[in-house]
Amino acid sequence: MPHAEIKYSSDLQLDSAAILAEIETIILRHDGGAGACKGRAYPTDEFHHSHVTVSVSLLVKPHRDAAFSAALLSALEQAVSAMLPRPCEFSFGLHYSTPHYVTRSLKA
């Protein structure tokens, strides 16, 4: 299950729910078996220069090679940057969790 986090300065007006939904859609377009993408957005009142940082984390899988990663990163960066206000600084990171990372659903 992928994870997405958006961290941004609170002077920017973002539709973080729409951005997170778009991230999930793009991940599933590139990897239909990825599952739902858990997402969180963190605005902050303490910042130096207006900025948005987006981080997407995936588990390591054999098909998620360099070509897959480059295509996914490009698609995500283009789509997310198109949804951001101007002017602002923007950073995007695609990360892979280590083999020692566990994710699962906890049931009642």
Steps between C-alpha positions, in 0.01 A plus 500: 500500500666824387524808723491865395577803713459865413678755718436864416515855627159614621498815288428279196147394413515130410229248430700228672218243478490540120879478477507182710223346289691585180817342642307178570347501150839540334663230711219257411530593132867398510457206739147361524593273789638778723179537699366808675744781569482626857547875502550785745543874462685719748469877473736698722483856627875505558697517176764689306383559140179354360548140405343160445679171553337175387636159593370169365620170645455156346611153596783346298364261234682334208299691236570838664832544324678814380279539190182459705626748760597761238161475326306514827704791636452698180124443492457583869719812489322640193149436635567630851689809388208590272273505807716738706462877540756736352748619612641237733797269530427132437684177580388144424660179621426141403634262763512127553461352847767267628437123523462557876181704462163347590159620388171326572137560595412451864148363540273531801 
